[in-house]
Amino acid sequence: MTNISENIFTLKSQIPASVKLVAVSKTRPVSDILEAYSAGQRCFGENRVQEILNKKDLLPSDIEWHLIGHLQSNKVRAIIPYINMIESVDTFKLLSTVNSEALKINRIVDCLLQIHIADEESKTGFSLNELSEIGDSHGFEDLKNVRISGVMGMATFTSDMGKVQREFSYLADCFRSLGKKYFSAKPYFKEISMGMSGDYEAAIKEGSTIVRIGSLIFGQRNKK
């Protein structure tokens, strides 16, 4: 049986205090999240809007929700009142939609720009060239209700840790490049979200400030 509290204490003893732990609670029951909460965990990551909406009222109100999966523009309005950070902004259209929906309820929403760093086509994200084009456009400065806090990326699913390390290194380079060019006057542009259960140590070595960990906390998910 998985000891969620013990797993959290172990992880937090291994992760620098400067690195934020997002407990990936997708598909997990409310009881598991409550056990993690009782162990002091406050930040949880979900892949789907509907899961957050289903769980939030059954859980303490001070939980910090991060959306870490692909977000469809037509789901933005539903999640904007409840989300603390959208880590997976992968198109300018989505960023604009988040901005307009946040404006309607007078919120500023923290967002990360998801950059495609893996070989796998199934993973979404901007290229650095696309972000440079967006950064140079006039529309970028008009987005007053999103706070672009950094970048996010997912490495290739492989046992080749050298490859994973290179992909994380590239994401860190992208973060520095974007920061220097577009966010030098924005102290909140400081986050690099990379690293999951199988590769978080490599990510931290390359400068990760947010790690997204599920199975090391909650155990392996049941395959449906």
C-alpha positions as CSV (number, residue, x, y, z in Angstrom):
1,M,0.0,0.0,0.0
2,T,1.3,3.4,-0.9
3,N,2.2,5.7,2.0
4,I,1.5,9.1,0.4
5,S,2.6,11.1,3.5
6,E,5.9,9.3,3.7
7,N,6.5,9.8,0.0
8,I,6.0,13.5,0.3
9,F,8.3,13.8,3.2
10,T,11.0,11.8,1.4
11,L,10.7,13.9,-1.8
12,K,10.8,17.2,0.1
13,S,13.9,16.1,1.8
14,Q,15.5,15.5,-1.6
15,I,14.3,18.6,-3.4
16,P,15.9,22.0,-2.7
17,A,13.6,24.4,-0.8
18,S,13.7,26.7,-3.8
19,V,12.0,24.1,-6.0
20,K,8.2,23.9,-5.9
21,L,6.6,20.5,-5.8
22,V,3.4,20.0,-7.8
23,A,1.7,16.8,-6.8
24,V,0.2,15.4,-10.0
25,S,-3.2,14.3,-8.8
26,K,-4.9,13.5,-12.2
27,T,-7.2,10.4,-12.0
28,R,-6.5,10.2,-8.2
29,P,-9.4,10.1,-5.7
30,V,-10.1,12.9,-3.3
31,S,-9.0,10.7,-0.4
32,D,-5.5,10.5,-1.9
33,I,-5.3,14.3,-2.3
34,L,-6.5,14.8,1.3
35,E,-3.8,12.5,2.5
36,A,-1.2,14.5,0.7
37,Y,-2.8,17.7,2.0
38,S,-2.5,16.4,5.5
39,A,1.2,15.9,4.9
40,G,1.5,19.6,4.1
41,Q,1.2,19.5,0.3
42,R,-0.8,22.4,-1.0
43,C,-0.1,22.5,-4.8
44,F,-1.7,19.9,-7.1
45,G,-1.5,19.5,-10.8
46,E,-4.4,18.2,-13.0
47,N,-4.5,17.5,-16.7
48,R,-8.2,18.2,-17.3
49,V,-10.4,21.1,-16.4
50,Q,-13.3,18.8,-15.5
51,E,-11.3,17.0,-12.9
52,I,-10.5,20.2,-11.1
53,L,-14.1,21.3,-11.2
54,N,-15.2,17.9,-9.9
55,K,-12.7,17.9,-7.0
56,K,-12.3,21.5,-5.9
57,D,-15.5,21.7,-3.8
58,L,-14.7,18.5,-2.0
59,L,-11.2,19.7,-0.9
60,P,-9.8,22.6,1.2
61,S,-10.1,26.0,-0.4
62,D,-6.4,26.9,0.1
63,I,-5.3,24.2,-2.4
64,E,-3.3,25.8,-5.3
65,W,-4.4,24.2,-8.6
66,H,-2.0,24.0,-11.6
67,L,-3.4,23.0,-15.0
68,I,-0.6,20.9,-16.6
69,G,-2.4,19.3,-19.5
70,H,-3.5,20.5,-22.9
71,L,-6.1,23.2,-22.5
72,Q,-8.8,23.7,-25.1
73,S,-9.9,27.4,-25.6
74,N,-13.5,26.5,-25.1
75,K,-12.7,25.3,-21.5
76,V,-10.9,28.4,-20.4
77,R,-13.9,30.3,-19.1
78,A,-14.9,27.4,-16.8
79,I,-11.4,27.2,-15.1
80,I,-10.3,30.8,-14.9
81,P,-12.0,31.5,-11.5
82,Y,-10.3,28.6,-9.8
83,I,-6.9,28.1,-11.4
84,N,-3.7,29.4,-9.8
85,M,-1.4,28.7,-12.8
86,I,-1.8,27.4,-16.3
87,E,1.5,25.6,-17.1
88,S,0.6,24.4,-20.5
89,V,-0.1,27.5,-22.7
90,D,1.0,26.3,-26.1
91,T,-0.5,28.8,-28.6
92,F,-1.0,32.5,-28.8
93,K,-4.7,32.0,-29.4
94,L,-4.9,30.2,-26.0
95,L,-2.9,32.9,-24.3
96,S,-5.3,35.6,-25.7
97,T,-8.4,33.6,-24.6
98,V,-7.0,33.2,-21.1
99,N,-6.4,37.0,-21.1
100,S,-9.9,37.9,-22.3
101,E,-11.6,35.6,-19.8
102,A,-9.5,36.7,-16.9
103,L,-10.3,40.3,-17.8
104,K,-14.0,39.6,-17.5
105,I,-13.7,38.7,-13.9
106,N,-10.9,41.1,-13.1
107,R,-8.2,38.4,-12.5
108,I,-4.6,38.2,-13.5
109,V,-3.7,34.5,-14.2
110,D,-0.1,33.2,-13.9
111,C,0.8,31.3,-17.1
112,L,3.9,29.3,-18.3
113,L,4.8,29.1,-22.0
114,Q,5.0,25.4,-23.0
115,I,8.0,24.9,-25.3
116,H,8.4,21.8,-27.4
117,I,11.7,20.2,-26.3
118,A,11.0,16.4,-27.0
119,D,11.3,14.3,-30.1
120,E,7.8,13.1,-29.8
121,E,5.3,14.8,-32.0
122,S,2.5,14.0,-29.5
123,K,3.8,16.6,-27.2
124,T,2.7,20.2,-27.9
125,G,4.4,23.5,-27.4
126,F,5.9,26.5,-29.0
127,S,9.2,26.6,-30.8
128,L,11.7,29.3,-29.7
129,N,11.2,31.0,-33.1
130,E,7.4,31.1,-32.7
131,L,7.9,32.7,-29.3
132,S,10.3,35.3,-30.7
133,E,7.7,36.2,-33.4
134,I,5.0,36.6,-30.7
135,G,7.3,38.6,-28.4
136,D,8.1,41.0,-31.2
137,S,4.4,41.5,-32.1
138,H,2.3,44.4,-30.8
139,G,-0.4,42.1,-29.5
140,F,1.9,40.6,-26.9
141,E,2.1,43.8,-24.8
142,D,-1.7,44.2,-24.8
143,L,-2.2,41.0,-22.6
144,K,-2.6,42.7,-19.2
145,N,-4.5,39.9,-17.5
146,V,-2.0,37.1,-17.9
147,R,1.3,37.1,-16.1
148,I,3.8,35.1,-18.0
149,S,5.9,33.6,-15.2
150,G,8.3,31.4,-17.1
151,V,8.4,28.3,-19.3
152,M,7.4,24.6,-19.1
153,G,8.5,21.6,-21.1
154,M,8.3,17.8,-21.2
155,A,11.3,15.7,-22.1
156,T,11.3,12.7,-24.4
157,F,10.0,9.5,-22.7
158,T,13.2,7.5,-22.9
159,S,15.7,5.7,-20.7
160,D,18.5,7.8,-22.3
161,M,19.1,10.3,-19.4
162,G,21.8,12.1,-21.4
163,K,19.1,13.0,-24.0
164,V,16.7,14.1,-21.3
165,Q,19.4,16.2,-19.7
166,R,20.1,17.9,-23.1
167,E,16.5,18.7,-23.6
168,F,16.2,20.2,-20.1
169,S,19.4,22.2,-20.8
170,Y,17.8,23.5,-24.0
171,L,14.7,24.6,-22.1
172,A,16.8,26.4,-19.5
173,D,18.6,28.2,-22.4
174,C,15.2,29.2,-23.9
175,F,14.1,30.6,-20.5
176,R,17.3,32.7,-20.3
177,S,17.0,33.9,-23.9
178,L,13.3,34.9,-23.5
179,G,14.0,36.5,-20.1
180,K,16.8,38.6,-21.5
181,K,14.9,39.7,-24.6
182,Y,11.4,40.2,-23.4
183,F,11.1,40.0,-19.6
184,S,14.2,41.7,-18.2
185,A,12.0,44.1,-16.3
186,K,9.5,41.4,-15.1
187,P,10.7,39.9,-11.8
188,Y,7.9,37.4,-11.9
189,F,9.4,35.7,-15.0
190,K,11.4,33.2,-12.9
191,E,9.9,29.7,-13.3
192,I,11.2,26.7,-15.3
193,S,8.7,23.8,-14.9
194,M,10.4,20.6,-15.9
195,G,10.9,17.2,-14.4
196,M,8.6,14.4,-13.5
197,S,8.8,11.3,-11.4
198,G,11.4,9.6,-13.6
199,D,13.6,12.6,-14.4
200,Y,13.2,15.3,-11.8
201,E,16.7,15.0,-10.5
202,A,18.1,15.7,-14.0
203,A,15.7,18.7,-14.3
204,I,16.8,20.2,-11.0
205,K,20.4,20.0,-12.1
206,E,19.5,22.0,-15.1
207,G,17.7,24.7,-13.1
208,S,14.1,23.6,-12.7
209,T,12.1,25.6,-10.2
210,I,8.9,23.5,-10.5
211,V,8.7,19.7,-10.6
212,R,5.5,17.8,-11.4
213,I,5.5,14.5,-9.6
214,G,2.7,11.9,-9.5
215,S,3.7,8.2,-9.2
216,L,6.5,8.8,-6.7
217,I,3.8,10.3,-4.4
218,F,0.6,8.4,-5.2
219,G,2.0,5.1,-6.6
220,Q,1.5,3.8,-10.2
221,R,-1.9,4.7,-11.7
222,N,-4.3,1.9,-12.6
223,K,-4.3,1.4,-16.3
224,K,-7.9,1.4,-17.7
